[in-house]
Amino acid sequence: MKSSPIKFCCILLLFIFSIEGYAQEKGIKGYMKRRAAKKEAAIEEGRPFLSVLAGPGYTPENGLLLGGGILYTFKTNAEDSLIQRSSIPINTFFSTKGNYGFNAKMATFWFQDKLRINFVGKFSNANDNYFGVGFSEINRLSLGDSTTAYKRESYKISPTVMFRLMKNIYAGMGVDLNRSKVTELNPYMEQNSYYNEFGPENYNAGLKFTGSYDSRDITVNAWKGWFVNFNATFYGDYLGSDNDYNIYELDIRTYHQLNREGNTLALKLYGRVGTGDIPYEELSRIGGTNALRGYIDGQYRDRTGVYLISEWRHMFLKSNEELSKHGIAVWLGSGSIANDLDAINEWIPNLGVGYRFEVQPRMNLRIDFGIGRETSGLYFNFTEAF
């Protein structure tokens, strides 16, 4: 295991904990108290509030990086005491490999939660890695500048609108627009048949239909409840897409409170199956920030991807038995890829530990250190992985 992720994890934790130490200095302590009081009043009254944080990190695909983010929350109706606060977390990063990018994820709740409008937006300019498709190719190719490394630009825009049909049941539709462009190739990609079938630039546009059952108490950090979601997205030239293919996703999550609030066991089973002419950037993946943390995003890719994660999340208690702002998370998972579900015969392991800091009620900054097969990564993000 490399020492760099551990070292930067320690630096990042010291950076966050030092906030409390600096708060003891004259003037700073008063500012922090006023800031905390302002936040508490704004959230209690249903007004918007903005949190800003930054710090170092490490991921296997980006190397050492400086990440920053904002978390903007608001209520679509300040007088509705039952409706959840809508959230817009935005994260950016710059890495020592010359990579940079941002991603935004919006979840909003309208009209007593009869309408949900969600949005995902991503952009990156990065030195990435392509190991081929399927375990047979991936296992015989080692990570390196002359083997797997390449450079690409990509973006994704995906808005979704959902309506409540009955209690906890929602249905709706959206679009998915994504584009990728390879600007520097490696020798392996130059002769790889799957890559050459689609070429260096692909624009994909699809129409998505979605349905879900959602009984979670809070969507961004559930302590109890179930979430079952099914998506079917159809990409074709009727929307200007360069490729014709379909993607089917099933996401099952369950959350169980253990003994008290803030002590939660969370489990997730996720499956993604593709049919048709799927470009290499749109194949199913099982690594990255929100899946099997610690694996290079895109190292394991094929038409079908499946993973299972169990995660224990624990917020500590203060001396007065109230929940503190600090917590930990520990997870264990495994995943696989294959051409189809019947062909799955190899699984890769995943485990990790994380630190949680509550920046707004039930909305955490998370710092996760994940370990996989001969790989590891440190992740800096807002809201939970699932």
ChimeraX attribute file (.defattr): number of C-alpha atoms within 10 A of each C-alpha:
attribute: neighborCount
match mode: 1-to-1
recipient: residues
	/A:1	11
	/A:2	10
	/A:3	8
	/A:4	15
	/A:5	22
	/A:6	17
	/A:7	12
	/A:8	18
	/A:9	25
	/A:10	10
	/A:11	15
	/A:12	18
	/A:13	14
	/A:14	11
	/A:15	14
	/A:16	14
	/A:17	13
	/A:18	11
	/A:19	12
	/A:20	13
	/A:21	11
	/A:22	13
	/A:23	15
	/A:24	12
	/A:25	10
	/A:26	9
	/A:27	10
	/A:28	15
	/A:29	15
	/A:30	13
	/A:31	12
	/A:32	16
	/A:33	12
	/A:34	12
	/A:35	12
	/A:36	13
	/A:37	11
	/A:38	13
	/A:39	20
	/A:40	15
	/A:41	13
	/A:42	14
	/A:43	18
	/A:44	11
	/A:45	13
	/A:46	21
	/A:47	16
	/A:48	17
	/A:49	18
	/A:50	15
	/A:51	13
	/A:52	12
	/A:53	16
	/A:54	18
	/A:55	19
	/A:56	21
	/A:57	29
	/A:58	26
	/A:59	25
	/A:60	19
	/A:61	22
	/A:62	22
	/A:63	18
	/A:64	20
	/A:65	23
	/A:66	16
	/A:67	22
	/A:68	19
	/A:69	22
	/A:70	18
	/A:71	22
	/A:72	18
	/A:73	24
	/A:74	20
	/A:75	22
	/A:76	20
	/A:77	17
	/A:78	16
	/A:79	10
	/A:80	12
	/A:81	13
	/A:82	10
	/A:83	18
	/A:84	23
	/A:85	25
	/A:86	21
	/A:87	23
	/A:88	20
	/A:89	20
	/A:90	20
	/A:91	21
	/A:92	19
	/A:93	21
	/A:94	20
	/A:95	20
	/A:96	12
	/A:97	14
	/A:98	12
	/A:99	20
	/A:100	20
	/A:101	18
	/A:102	18
	/A:103	17
	/A:104	18
	/A:105	16
	/A:106	17
	/A:107	19
	/A:108	20
	/A:109	21
	/A:110	17
	/A:111	11
	/A:112	15
	/A:113	16
	/A:114	15
	/A:115	18
	/A:116	20
	/A:117	17
	/A:118	19
	/A:119	17
	/A:120	16
	/A:121	18
	/A:122	18
	/A:123	19
	/A:124	18
	/A:125	20
	/A:126	22
	/A:127	20
	/A:128	23
	/A:129	21
	/A:130	26
	/A:131	23
	/A:132	25
	/A:133	23
	/A:134	18
	/A:135	21
	/A:136	10
	/A:137	11
	/A:138	17
	/A:139	11
	/A:140	9
	/A:141	14
	/A:142	11
	/A:143	13
	/A:144	11
	/A:145	13
	/A:146	12
	/A:147	17
	/A:148	21
	/A:149	20
	/A:150	21
	/A:151	17
	/A:152	19
	/A:153	19
	/A:154	19
	/A:155	18
	/A:156	17
	/A:157	16
	/A:158	19
	/A:159	17
	/A:160	18
	/A:161	18
	/A:162	22
	/A:163	17
	/A:164	18
	/A:165	13
	/A:166	10
	/A:167	10
	/A:168	15
	/A:169	17
	/A:170	20
	/A:171	20
	/A:172	19
	/A:173	17
	/A:174	18
	/A:175	20
	/A:176	19
	/A:177	19
	/A:178	21
	/A:179	19
	/A:180	22
	/A:181	17
	/A:182	18
	/A:183	14
	/A:184	12
	/A:185	17
	/A:186	17
	/A:187	13
	/A:188	18
	/A:189	20
	/A:190	11
	/A:191	10
	/A:192	13
	/A:193	12
	/A:194	14
	/A:195	18
	/A:196	13
	/A:197	11
	/A:198	16
	/A:199	15
	/A:200	15
	/A:201	15
	/A:202	19
	/A:203	16
	/A:204	23
	/A:205	25
	/A:206	26
	/A:207	18
	/A:208	21
	/A:209	19
	/A:210	19
	/A:211	19
	/A:212	20
	/A:213	18
	/A:214	19
	/A:215	18
	/A:216	18
	/A:217	14
	/A:218	16
	/A:219	21
	/A:220	20
	/A:221	21
	/A:222	23
	/A:223	24
	/A:224	20
	/A:225	17
	/A:226	21
	/A:227	20
	/A:228	18
	/A:229	19
	/A:230	17
	/A:231	19
	/A:232	19
	/A:233	21
	/A:234	19
	/A:235	25
	/A:236	17
	/A:237	12
	/A:238	11
	/A:239	14
	/A:240	13
	/A:241	18
	/A:242	19
	/A:243	19
	/A:244	18
	/A:245	19
	/A:246	19
	/A:247	22
	/A:248	18
	/A:249	19
	/A:250	16
	/A:251	15
	/A:252	17
	/A:253	20
	/A:254	20
	/A:255	23
	/A:256	17
	/A:257	16
	/A:258	15
	/A:259	8
	/A:260	9
	/A:261	14
	/A:262	20
	/A:263	19
	/A:264	22
	/A:265	21
	/A:266	23
	/A:267	20
	/A:268	19
	/A:269	17
	/A:270	19
	/A:271	21
	/A:272	25
	/A:273	22
	/A:274	22
	/A:275	16
	/A:276	12
	/A:277	16
	/A:278	21
	/A:279	23
	/A:280	22
	/A:281	19
	/A:282	20
	/A:283	21
	/A:284	26
	/A:285	25
	/A:286	30
	/A:287	21
	/A:288	20
	/A:289	20
	/A:290	13
	/A:291	22
	/A:292	29
	/A:293	29
	/A:294	28
	/A:295	27
	/A:296	24
	/A:297	23
	/A:298	23
	/A:299	23
	/A:300	27
	/A:301	27
	/A:302	27
	/A:303	25
	/A:304	27
	/A:305	25
	/A:306	22
	/A:307	23
	/A:308	20
	/A:309	20
	/A:310	18
	/A:311	21
	/A:312	18
	/A:313	24
	/A:314	20
	/A:315	20
	/A:316	17
	/A:317	14
	/A:318	11
	/A:319	8
	/A:320	7
	/A:321	8
	/A:322	10
	/A:323	14
	/A:324	15
	/A:325	17
	/A:326	18
	/A:327	20
	/A:328	18
	/A:329	21
	/A:330	18
	/A:331	21
	/A:332	18
	/A:333	21
	/A:334	18
	/A:335	24
	/A:336	24
	/A:337	30
	/A:338	23
	/A:339	19
	/A:340	15
	/A:341	16
	/A:342	8
	/A:343	10
	/A:344	16
	/A:345	10
	/A:346	10
	/A:347	13
	/A:348	16
	/A:349	15
	/A:350	25
	/A:351	21
	/A:352	21
	/A:353	18
	/A:354	19
	/A:355	21
	/A:356	23
	/A:357	20
	/A:358	17
	/A:359	19
	/A:360	19
	/A:361	12
	/A:362	16
	/A:363	19
	/A:364	22
	/A:365	20
	/A:366	21
	/A:367	24
	/A:368	26
	/A:369	24
	/A:370	26
	/A:371	21
	/A:372	21
	/A:373	12
	/A:374	9
	/A:375	16
	/A:376	24
	/A:377	29
	/A:378	28
	/A:379	24
	/A:380	28
	/A:381	24
	/A:382	24
	/A:383	19
	/A:384	18
	/A:385	15
	/A:386	15
